[in-house]
Amino acid sequence: MMKDIRYNISLYVIIPIIFSGIALLSILLSYNITGFYMRKGADPEGPIMLWTSLILVLSAVIGLLIVRMLLSPLRKFVEETEKLGVLKSLPKNGRSIE
């Protein structure tokens, strides 16, 4: 029998990682495109490292802002629903009451 393995990962973590991964792919693509610098004898390392750092940081910040914009109304809704008392009889761990 296989063991059921599940991981709970917060959206505050996973969405910025996804955006950073997309940025990393674009960085790798831009690195390959800048091959013409090397053919011309110019040193492409400085501009590539600058743009790599800038794109990674910017995409992580934008991802975090998008997560906050998406989850703020949801968190507010859950807090207001808990105040109503409708869900107070349910257990916090999500399992049924026995």
BAGU-623140 format. One record per residue (C-alpha): x, y, z; residue in three letters. Coordinates in Angstrom, 1 decimal. Layout:
x = X y = Y z = Z resn = ALA
...
This chain:
x = 0.0 y = 0.0 z = 0.0 resn = MET
x = 1.3 y = 3.4 z = -0.9 resn = MET
x = 1.5 y = 6.1 z = 1.6 resn = LYS
x = -0.4 y = 9.3 z = 0.8 resn = ASP
x = 2.1 y = 12.1 z = 0.7 resn = ILE
x = 0.8 y = 15.6 z = 0.6 resn = ARG
x = 2.5 y = 18.9 z = 1.1 resn = TYR
x = 0.8 y = 22.1 z = 2.1 resn = ASN
x = 2.6 y = 25.0 z = 0.5 resn = ILE
x = 1.4 y = 28.6 z = 1.0 resn = SER
x = 0.5 y = 30.6 z = -2.0 resn = LEU
x = 2.6 y = 33.4 z = -0.5 resn = TYR
x = 5.6 y = 31.1 z = -1.2 resn = VAL
x = 4.7 y = 29.2 z = -4.4 resn = ILE
x = 3.5 y = 32.1 z = -6.6 resn = ILE
x = 6.7 y = 34.2 z = -6.2 resn = PRO
x = 8.7 y = 31.1 z = -6.9 resn = ILE
x = 6.8 y = 30.5 z = -10.1 resn = ILE
x = 7.4 y = 34.1 z = -11.2 resn = PHE
x = 11.0 y = 33.8 z = -10.3 resn = SER
x = 11.3 y = 30.6 z = -12.3 resn = GLY
x = 9.7 y = 32.3 z = -15.4 resn = ILE
x = 12.2 y = 35.1 z = -14.9 resn = ALA
x = 15.1 y = 32.6 z = -14.7 resn = LEU
x = 14.0 y = 31.0 z = -18.0 resn = LEU
x = 14.0 y = 34.4 z = -19.6 resn = SER
x = 17.4 y = 35.1 z = -18.2 resn = ILE
x = 18.8 y = 31.8 z = -19.6 resn = LEU
x = 17.3 y = 32.7 z = -23.0 resn = LEU
x = 18.8 y = 36.2 z = -22.9 resn = SER
x = 22.1 y = 34.7 z = -22.0 resn = TYR
x = 22.0 y = 32.6 z = -25.1 resn = ASN
x = 20.9 y = 35.5 z = -27.2 resn = ILE
x = 23.9 y = 37.6 z = -26.0 resn = THR
x = 26.2 y = 35.1 z = -27.6 resn = GLY
x = 26.8 y = 37.7 z = -30.3 resn = PHE
x = 28.7 y = 39.8 z = -27.7 resn = TYR
x = 31.2 y = 37.0 z = -27.4 resn = MET
x = 31.5 y = 36.6 z = -31.1 resn = ARG
x = 32.3 y = 40.3 z = -31.4 resn = LYS
x = 34.9 y = 40.1 z = -28.6 resn = GLY
x = 32.9 y = 42.2 z = -26.1 resn = ALA
x = 32.6 y = 41.0 z = -22.5 resn = ASP
x = 28.8 y = 40.3 z = -21.8 resn = PRO
x = 29.2 y = 39.1 z = -18.2 resn = GLU
x = 28.6 y = 42.5 z = -16.5 resn = GLY
x = 25.4 y = 43.4 z = -18.3 resn = PRO
x = 24.0 y = 39.9 z = -18.0 resn = ILE
x = 24.6 y = 39.7 z = -14.2 resn = MET
x = 23.0 y = 43.1 z = -13.7 resn = LEU
x = 19.9 y = 42.3 z = -15.7 resn = TRP
x = 19.7 y = 38.8 z = -14.2 resn = THR
x = 19.7 y = 40.3 z = -10.7 resn = SER
x = 17.2 y = 43.0 z = -11.6 resn = LEU
x = 14.8 y = 40.6 z = -13.3 resn = ILE
x = 14.8 y = 38.1 z = -10.5 resn = LEU
x = 14.2 y = 40.6 z = -7.8 resn = VAL
x = 11.6 y = 42.5 z = -9.8 resn = LEU
x = 9.6 y = 39.3 z = -10.7 resn = SER
x = 9.7 y = 38.1 z = -7.1 resn = ALA
x = 8.4 y = 41.4 z = -5.8 resn = VAL
x = 5.7 y = 41.5 z = -8.5 resn = ILE
x = 4.7 y = 37.9 z = -7.7 resn = GLY
x = 4.4 y = 38.8 z = -4.0 resn = LEU
x = 2.2 y = 41.9 z = -4.8 resn = LEU
x = -0.1 y = 39.7 z = -7.0 resn = ILE
x = -0.4 y = 37.2 z = -4.2 resn = VAL
x = -1.3 y = 39.9 z = -1.7 resn = ARG
x = -3.9 y = 41.4 z = -4.0 resn = MET
x = -5.5 y = 37.9 z = -4.6 resn = LEU
x = -5.4 y = 36.6 z = -1.0 resn = LEU
x = -6.3 y = 39.8 z = 0.9 resn = SER
x = -10.0 y = 39.7 z = 0.0 resn = PRO
x = -10.1 y = 35.9 z = 0.6 resn = LEU
x = -8.5 y = 36.3 z = 4.1 resn = ARG
x = -10.9 y = 39.1 z = 4.9 resn = LYS
x = -13.8 y = 36.9 z = 3.9 resn = PHE
x = -12.7 y = 34.0 z = 6.0 resn = VAL
x = -12.2 y = 36.2 z = 9.0 resn = GLU
x = -15.7 y = 37.7 z = 8.6 resn = GLU
x = -17.2 y = 34.2 z = 8.2 resn = THR
x = -15.5 y = 33.0 z = 11.4 resn = GLU
x = -17.0 y = 36.0 z = 13.3 resn = LYS
x = -20.5 y = 35.0 z = 12.2 resn = LEU
x = -20.2 y = 31.7 z = 14.1 resn = GLY
x = -21.5 y = 29.5 z = 11.3 resn = VAL
x = -18.3 y = 27.5 z = 11.1 resn = LEU
x = -17.4 y = 27.4 z = 14.8 resn = LYS
x = -18.6 y = 23.8 z = 15.2 resn = SER
x = -16.2 y = 22.5 z = 12.6 resn = LEU
x = -12.8 y = 21.3 z = 13.7 resn = PRO
x = -9.8 y = 23.4 z = 12.7 resn = LYS
x = -7.9 y = 20.5 z = 11.2 resn = ASN
x = -10.5 y = 19.9 z = 8.5 resn = GLY
x = -11.5 y = 16.4 z = 9.6 resn = ARG
x = -15.0 y = 15.3 z = 10.4 resn = SER
x = -16.3 y = 15.3 z = 14.0 resn = ILE
x = -16.6 y = 11.8 z = 15.4 resn = GLU
